[in-house]
Amino acid sequence: MRVLLVVYDNDSYTHLFPMGLGYIASVLEEHGHDVEVYSQDKYHYPDAHLTQYLDDHHYDIAMVSVIAGYYQYNKLLKISAAINESKNRPTYIIGGYGPTPEPEYFIKKTGADIVAMGEGEHTTVVLMKALDEKTPLSEVSGIAFKDGAKVTINQRSPLIKDLDTISWPAYKKFPIDYYRLEREPRMEKTDFGMPLMSARGCTFKCTFCYRMDTGYRARNPVDLLDEVEYLHKEFGITYVSFQDDLLMSSVEHTENVCREFRRRNLPVKWNCNGRLNYCSVELVKMMKDSGCVFINYGIEAMDNEVLKNMKKGLRTEMVVKGIEMTLEAGISPGLNMMFGNIGDNKRTLKEAVDFLLKYDDFAQMRTIRPVTPYPGSPLYYDAIDKGLIKDVADFYENKHVNSDLLAANFTELSDEEFYESLTEANTKLLTNYYDTAKQEAVKQVTDLYKDRQVGFRGFRQI
């Protein structure tokens, strides 16, 4: 079958390599399908271009994958309209974390024929066979599909236990020269970067998380570093960003990845998502020595009651200790905070701001956003129970209109008070960021002329 993978444009100068579609492309090719990639992201094609492209070419299948989010939802509607308007409209399949929790709604809104729910590699292969041989879709686990006037939702597919059985993404089907321009914390201007997956799943149960797959499955570090080495030799990659839900869900896995990095001795830096529960002086030193330059931590709050309410599995003393260990090791920490969880108030917001001002090393610009109860998360069902959101349609069409605005107010503050508090908090954070940048720029001028720095290459924004 001829399959077109559509990579949507997120209106950015650079885009992250679409790993999910990369894996799907790989398994489809392995099973004899003809796969092409439509890179709206790289070329910023208008949506009408996709309609014309489909009019001018024949494909049996078109696939789109999106995460949850107001931008992704609205983009998906426009992409779907472009596909549906084609006179050569193929069978249309959508997938990803966005449609998976509410497949019936997404089918009705997008006009898609099928939703692939959860991990798509095995599901897609079985689905392609059923479509090609015209066997009943009711026998394909892991999908929801149009069934006459209604939508049928099949049982979920089992998770892939051994991730090493999945082939690497089909990198050569994609414009890697473009994707390697991604920018990550502590990158040099000459670095080329790529995202990678070292594991899937997470052992924690945070109430705001909408990723529905349970358990934790790690790749063999040898195979993982084979992939890193391939990317370095084939595409000049010098920085990899592990996009796992949580690489540090396992100390053993983290240590094994570090050992394999050191054994290979590749000139490749890396970052990951981390867990402060597992921080130790020994572990962060090992990570630093193996090339880790940034650990993105989901802290979320600096109040123990709020952390308990969101089932974060953290206490503030763990947070402080872990961040100090990370900084001492010479690794930059990503300090992620949100506001508006159950129990949050003006005091808890001030504690978060004070923490950020104290420990921010300016590897990233940091602001605080409201918590969003995405469909599929426990917090989403709490919002429905509390009458803050009616259903998925209310969420996407009325409530979640921007990630920096409230979708549901779980606090005792009025919406006006909530926004006033966030205005004050983010004003402090942004003022601190730009004041520091200003000081660095002025120091650059002083050092240039005082020390006659012959290596200076001009004042640059980037």
C-alpha positions in Angstrom: 0.0 0.0 0.0 1.1 3.6 -0.6 1.2 5.5 2.7 1.7 9.3 3.2 2.9 10.3 6.6 1.9 14.0 7.2 4.2 16.0 9.5 2.3 19.1 10.6 3.8 22.6 10.9 4.0 24.0 14.4 5.0 27.5 13.1 8.5 27.3 14.4 11.9 28.0 12.8 13.1 24.5 13.8 11.1 21.4 14.5 11.8 18.2 16.6 12.2 15.1 14.6 8.8 13.2 14.7 10.0 10.0 16.3 6.6 8.4 16.4 6.1 8.7 12.7 9.8 7.6 12.2 9.0 4.3 14.0 5.8 3.9 12.0 7.7 4.5 8.7 10.2 1.9 9.7 7.7 -0.9 10.5 5.7 -0.1 7.4 8.7 -0.4 5.1 9.7 -3.6 6.8 6.3 -5.1 5.8 6.6 -4.0 2.2 4.6 -0.8 2.1 5.6 2.2 0.1 6.1 5.1 2.5 6.5 8.8 1.8 6.7 11.8 4.1 5.0 15.1 3.6 7.1 17.7 5.5 4.8 20.6 6.0 7.0 21.5 9.0 10.1 22.1 7.0 8.6 23.9 4.1 5.7 25.7 5.9 3.3 24.7 3.2 -0.2 26.1 3.6 -2.9 23.5 4.3 -4.3 23.9 0.8 -1.0 22.6 -0.6 -1.7 19.2 1.0 -5.1 19.0 -0.7 -3.4 19.7 -4.1 -0.6 17.3 -3.3 -3.2 14.5 -2.7 -5.1 15.5 -5.8 -1.9 15.1 -7.9 -0.7 11.8 -6.3 -2.4 8.6 -5.3 -2.1 7.2 -1.8 -4.0 4.4 -0.1 -3.4 5.8 3.4 -2.7 9.2 5.0 -1.5 9.3 8.6 -1.2 12.1 11.1 0.0 11.9 14.7 -0.5 14.6 17.3 -0.1 15.1 21.1 -2.8 16.8 23.2 -2.9 20.6 23.1 -4.9 23.4 21.9 -2.5 24.2 19.0 -2.2 20.6 17.9 -6.0 20.1 18.1 -6.7 23.1 15.9 -3.9 22.2 13.5 -5.3 18.7 13.2 -8.7 20.1 12.3 -7.2 22.1 9.5 -5.0 19.2 8.3 -8.0 17.0 8.3 -10.1 19.4 6.3 -7.3 19.5 3.7 -7.2 15.7 3.5 -11.0 15.4 3.3 -11.2 17.9 0.5 -9.0 16.0 -1.8 -10.6 14.4 -4.8 -8.2 11.4 -4.2 -8.9 11.3 -0.5 -7.1 8.2 1.0 -8.1 6.2 4.0 -7.3 8.6 6.8 -5.7 7.4 10.1 -4.8 9.6 13.1 -3.0 8.6 16.2 -0.9 9.9 19.1 -1.5 10.9 22.7 -4.1 13.5 21.6 -6.7 11.3 20.0 -6.1 8.1 22.1 -8.1 9.0 25.2 -11.2 10.2 23.3 -11.1 8.4 19.9 -14.9 8.7 19.1 -14.8 12.5 19.5 -11.7 12.9 17.4 -13.2 10.8 14.6 -16.3 12.8 14.5 -14.4 16.2 14.6 -11.7 15.3 12.0 -13.6 13.0 9.7 -10.8 10.4 10.1 -11.7 6.8 9.3 -9.5 5.3 12.1 -7.8 6.2 15.3 -4.7 4.1 16.3 -4.7 4.2 20.1 -1.5 4.0 22.1 1.7 2.4 20.8 1.3 2.2 17.1 4.1 -0.1 15.7 2.4 -3.5 16.0 -1.1 -2.1 15.6 -0.3 -0.4 12.4 1.1 -3.5 10.8 -2.0 -5.5 11.6 -4.2 -2.7 10.5 -2.5 -2.3 7.1 -3.0 -6.1 6.6 -6.7 -5.8 7.4 -7.1 -2.8 5.1 -5.2 -4.4 2.3 -7.0 -7.7 2.5 -10.4 -6.1 3.4 -10.8 -8.2 6.5 -13.0 -6.9 9.4 -11.5 -4.0 11.4 -13.3 -5.3 14.4 -10.6 -7.9 14.6 -7.8 -5.3 14.9 -6.9 -4.4 18.5 -5.7 -0.9 19.3 -8.0 1.0 17.0 -11.3 2.9 16.9 -13.0 3.2 13.5 -16.1 4.4 11.7 -18.6 1.6 11.7 -21.5 2.9 9.6 -23.1 5.8 11.5 -21.3 4.9 14.7 -17.8 4.6 16.0 -16.5 1.2 17.3 -13.7 1.2 19.8 -11.8 -2.0 20.0 -9.8 -3.2 23.0 -6.3 -1.7 23.4 -3.3 -3.6 22.1 -0.9 -5.0 24.6 2.2 -2.8 25.2 5.4 -3.8 23.4 7.4 -5.5 26.1 10.8 -5.7 24.4 11.5 -2.3 22.8 14.7 -3.7 21.2 12.4 -5.7 18.8 11.4 -2.4 17.2 13.6 -1.2 14.4 15.1 2.3 14.6 13.2 5.1 13.0 13.4 5.3 9.2 15.7 8.3 9.4 16.5 8.4 5.7 12.9 9.0 4.8 13.0 12.3 6.6 14.9 15.6 6.1 17.5 15.1 8.9 19.5 18.0 7.6 16.6 20.1 8.8 15.7 18.3 12.1 19.3 18.3 13.3 19.1 22.1 13.6 17.0 21.7 16.8 18.2 23.7 19.7 18.6 22.3 23.2 19.9 23.7 26.5 23.7 23.9 26.7 24.2 23.3 23.0 27.1 24.9 21.2 26.4 26.8 18.0 28.1 24.1 16.0 26.2 21.2 17.6 23.6 19.2 15.6 20.9 17.5 17.7 18.4 14.7 17.5 15.8 13.3 19.9 16.0 9.6 20.9 14.0 7.1 22.9 15.8 5.1 25.6 12.7 3.7 27.3 8.9 4.0 27.4 6.5 4.4 30.2 6.8 5.7 33.8 6.4 4.2 37.2 4.7 7.3 38.7 1.0 8.3 38.6 0.9 12.1 38.5 -2.7 13.3 38.3 -2.0 15.8 35.4 -0.4 13.2 33.1 -2.5 12.0 30.2 -0.1 9.4 28.9 -2.2 6.2 29.5 0.4 3.5 29.0 1.5 1.8 32.3 4.8 0.3 33.3 8.3 1.0 32.4 10.3 -0.6 29.6 13.9 0.2 28.9 16.0 -0.4 25.8 19.3 -2.3 25.9 21.9 0.4 26.3 24.2 -1.3 23.7 21.5 -1.1 21.0 20.7 2.4 22.2 24.3 3.6 21.8 24.6 1.8 18.5 21.8 4.2 17.3 23.6 7.2 18.8 26.8 6.1 17.1 24.9 5.7 13.8 23.4 9.2 14.1 26.8 10.7 14.8 28.6 9.0 11.9 25.7 9.2 9.4 24.4 12.7 10.1 27.0 14.4 12.3 24.8 14.4 15.4 26.7 15.7 18.4 23.9 16.2 20.9 21.0 13.8 21.7 17.9 14.6 23.7 16.2 11.6 25.3 12.5 12.3 25.0 11.4 9.4 27.2 8.6 10.1 29.6 11.3 9.6 32.2 14.8 8.2 31.5 15.5 8.3 35.3 12.6 6.1 36.2 15.3 3.5 36.8 18.7 4.2 38.4 20.0 0.9 36.9 19.0 2.0 33.4 20.5 5.4 33.8 23.8 4.0 35.1 23.9 1.5 32.2 23.3 4.2 29.6 26.1 6.2 31.2 28.5 3.3 31.2 27.8 2.7 27.5 28.3 6.3 26.6 31.7 6.3 28.4 32.7 3.0 26.8 32.0 4.4 23.3 33.8 7.7 24.0 31.7 9.5 21.4 31.9 13.3 21.1 28.2 13.5 21.8 26.5 15.4 24.6 23.0 14.5 25.9 20.1 15.5 28.0 17.1 13.7 29.5 14.0 14.0 31.6 14.8 13.2 35.3 13.4 12.4 38.6 14.6 14.1 41.8 13.7 11.1 43.9 16.6 9.2 42.3 19.2 12.0 42.5 22.4 11.1 44.3 25.9 12.6 44.2 27.2 9.4 42.6 24.5 9.3 39.9 24.6 12.9 38.7 28.4 12.7 38.6 28.2 9.6 36.5 25.8 11.3 34.2 28.1 14.4 33.9 31.1 12.3 33.2 29.3 10.5 30.4 28.3 13.7 28.6 25.0 14.7 30.2 24.7 18.5 30.3 21.0 19.1 31.1 18.4 17.2 33.2 14.8 18.4 32.7 13.0 18.0 36.1 9.3 18.0 36.6 9.1 19.8 39.9 5.6 21.3 39.5 5.3 22.9 43.0 7.2 23.8 46.1 4.5 22.9 48.6 4.3 19.4 50.1 0.5 19.4 50.3 0.2 20.3 46.6 2.7 17.7 45.6 0.8 15.1 47.6 -2.5 16.2 45.9 -1.0 15.7 42.5 0.5 12.3 43.5 3.9 13.6 42.5 5.9 11.3 44.8 8.1 14.2 45.8 8.8 16.4 48.8 10.3 19.8 48.8 13.4 18.7 50.7 14.0 16.1 47.9 13.7 18.9 45.3 16.1 21.2 47.0 18.7 18.5 47.7 18.5 17.1 44.1 18.7 20.4 42.4 21.7 21.4 44.5 23.4 18.1 43.7 22.7 18.5 40.0 24.2 22.1 39.9 27.2 21.0 42.0 27.9 18.2 39.4 28.0 20.9 36.6 24.7 19.8 35.0 22.0 22.4 34.2 18.6 21.6 35.7 15.3 22.2 33.9 13.1 23.7 36.6 9.5 23.0 35.5 6.7 24.6 37.7 3.0 24.9 37.2 0.3 26.7 39.1 -3.4 25.9 39.7 -3.3 22.4 41.1 -5.6 21.4 44.0 -4.3 23.2 47.1 -2.4 25.9 45.2 -2.7 29.5 46.4 -0.8 32.8 46.3 1.6 31.5 49.0 2.5 28.3 47.1 3.0 30.3 43.9 5.4 32.7 45.7 7.4 29.6 47.0 7.7 28.4 43.4 8.9 31.8 42.2 11.4 32.1 45.0 12.8 28.7 44.3 13.2 29.5 40.6 14.9 32.8 41.3 17.3 31.1 43.7 18.3 28.1 41.5 17.9 29.2 37.9 21.2 29.0 36.0 19.6 30.5 32.9 20.0 27.4 30.7 16.4 28.1 29.7 13.9 30.9 30.0 11.5 29.8 32.7 7.9 30.9 33.3 5.0 29.3 35.1 1.9 28.1 33.3 -1.5 27.0 34.6 -2.0 23.3 35.0 -4.1 21.8 32.2 -6.4 18.8 32.8 -5.9 17.0 29.5 -8.4 14.3 28.5 -7.1 10.9 29.8 -5.5 12.4 33.0 -7.0 11.8 36.4 -7.2 15.6 36.8 -9.5 15.8 33.7 -12.0 13.5 35.4 -11.7 15.6 38.6 -12.6 18.6 36.6 -15.7 16.9 35.2 -16.7 15.7 38.7 -16.3 19.3 40.0 -18.3 20.8 37.1 -15.3 22.7 35.8 -15.4 20.9 32.4 -18.4 19.2 30.9 -16.7 16.8 28.5 -14.0 16.5 25.8 -15.9 18.8 23.5 -16.1 21.5 26.1 -12.4 21.1 26.9 -11.2 21.5 23.3 -13.8 23.8 22.0 -14.3 26.2 24.9 -11.9 25.7 27.8 -8.4 24.8 26.5 -7.8 27.8 24.1 -4.2 28.5 25.1 -1.6 26.7 27.3 -1.0 29.9 29.2 -4.7 30.4 30.1 -6.9 28.6 32.5 -8.8 25.5 31.2 -10.1 24.8 34.7 -9.6 26.6 38.0 -9.0 24.1 40.8 -8.0 26.8 43.3 -10.1 29.0 45.6 -8.9 32.1 43.8 -11.2 33.8 41.4 -10.1 33.7 37.7 -9.2 37.4 38.0 -7.1 36.8 41.1 -5.5 33.8 39.5 -4.3 35.8 36.5 -3.2 38.7 38.7 -1.0 36.3 40.6 0.5 34.8 37.5 1.1 38.2 36.1 3.1 39.2 39.1 5.0 35.8 39.2 6.0 35.8 35.6 6.9 39.5 35.6 9.4 38.7 38.3 10.8 35.7 36.5 11.1 37.5 33.1 12.6 40.6 34.7 15.2 38.5 36.4 16.0 36.6 33.1 16.4 39.8 31.0 18.2 41.7 33.8 20.7 38.9 33.9 21.0 38.8 30.1 21.6 42.6 30.1 24.3 42.3 32.7 26.0 39.6 30.7 25.8 41.8 27.5 27.3 44.8 29.3 30.0 42.7 30.8 30.8 41.4 27.3 31.3 45.0 26.1 33.5 45.8 29.1 35.7 42.7 28.7 36.0 43.3 25.0 37.5 46.7 25.2 39.3 46.4 28.6 41.1 43.1 27.6 41.3 43.8 23.9 39.7 40.4 23.1 40.9 39.6 19.6 38.7 36.5 19.4 35.5 38.5 19.7 33.1 38.0 16.8 30.6 40.7 17.1 27.4 41.3 19.1 24.8 38.7 18.1 21.3 38.0 19.1 21.8 34.2 18.5 
